[in-house]
C-alpha cells in the first residue's frame, strides 16, 4: 500500500558565509523525478524509476544513521562532483562557488 502522507528529504545548500544567519538564502537541489517544484510537470517513466529519487523517498521513513549514503551524497554535492550532479535535475550552484 502507499501512504496517504509523504515525508520528503530535501537537500539544500547556501552560499552564505554563516549558514545560521536568518538572512541566509537556502537553495534546493532538485531531483529528476522526486516530488518538488509544484509548477513542474510530474515525471512519468513507467515501468522504470530513477533509483536515487526512489531511495530518497524511503530514506524519509528512517534516520540518516540508517541511510549513511545520504551523508556521502551530501558530501559529493558540496564537492560539486560532476558524476553525482548528473543524477539531479538542477544544480542551483552551477557556475558559482560550491555551497
GIHU-V678580 format. One record per residue. SS is DSSP state (2 for helix, 1 for strand, 0 for the rest). PSI is psi in whole degrees, 0 to 359 (NA if undefined). Layout:
ss=SS psi=PSI
ss=SS psi=PSI
This chain:
ss=0 psi=162
ss=0 psi=140
ss=0 psi=155
ss=0 psi=336
ss=0 psi=148
ss=0 psi=115
ss=0 psi=137
ss=0 psi=143
ss=0 psi=126
ss=0 psi=126
ss=0 psi=125
ss=1 psi=160
ss=1 psi=163
ss=1 psi=149
ss=0 psi=357
ss=0 psi=139
ss=0 psi=333
ss=0 psi=98
ss=0 psi=343
ss=0 psi=352
ss=0 psi=128
ss=0 psi=342
ss=0 psi=359
ss=0 psi=135
ss=0 psi=121
ss=1 psi=132
ss=1 psi=138
ss=1 psi=137
ss=0 psi=119
ss=1 psi=132
ss=1 psi=161
ss=0 psi=319
ss=0 psi=1
ss=0 psi=139
ss=0 psi=142
ss=0 psi=251
ss=0 psi=119
ss=0 psi=343
ss=0 psi=351
ss=0 psi=140
ss=0 psi=136
ss=0 psi=146
ss=0 psi=132
ss=0 psi=109
ss=0 psi=28
ss=0 psi=142
ss=0 psi=12
ss=0 psi=170
ss=0 psi=158
ss=0 psi=118
ss=2 psi=314
ss=2 psi=316
ss=2 psi=320
ss=2 psi=317
ss=2 psi=325
ss=2 psi=323
ss=2 psi=312
ss=2 psi=333
ss=2 psi=333
ss=0 psi=343
ss=0 psi=350
ss=0 psi=183
ss=0 psi=166
ss=2 psi=336
ss=2 psi=332
ss=2 psi=352
ss=0 psi=65
ss=0 psi=339
ss=2 psi=336
ss=2 psi=323
ss=2 psi=318
ss=2 psi=320
ss=2 psi=315
ss=2 psi=319
ss=2 psi=320
ss=2 psi=326
ss=2 psi=320
ss=2 psi=326
ss=0 psi=357
ss=0 psi=42
ss=0 psi=120
ss=2 psi=320
ss=2 psi=320
ss=2 psi=317
ss=2 psi=334
ss=0 psi=344
ss=0 psi=350
ss=1 psi=160
ss=1 psi=318
ss=1 psi=150
ss=0 psi=105
ss=0 psi=350
ss=0 psi=15
ss=0 psi=130
ss=0 psi=7
ss=0 psi=174
ss=0 psi=148
ss=0 psi=159
ss=0 psi=NA
